Amino acid sequence: MAKFNPVQFIAEVRQEVSKVTWPTRKEVVAMTIMVLILVILASLFFWIVDKVLMWVLPWVLGIR
C-alpha cells in the first residue's frame, strides 16, 4: 500500500477543485427560487392530502 503524502494530497485536491465549474450568482438565485417554489407546492399537496384523508378515513372506517 502506498504511503500517504499530505503535500501530494493537497496538490491533487487543488487540481481537482480547479476543474469544478462554479455556478454564477444568477444561477444560484434562480435555482434557490425554484427550490422554494417546489417546496411550497409539495407542502400544499401534502396538506391537501392530509385534510382529505382526515375527512375520508373516518367515513370509510365507520368511526363517526
Contacts in CASP RR format, 6 or more apart in sequence:
PFRMAT RR
TARGET T0000
AUTHOR 0000-0000-0000
METHOD contacts of the structure
MODEL  1
MAKFNPVQFIAEVRQEVSKVTWPTRKEVVAMTIMVLILVILASLFFWIVD
KVLMWVLPWVLGIR
23 31 0 8 1.000
57 63 0 8 1.000
58 64 0 8 1.000
END
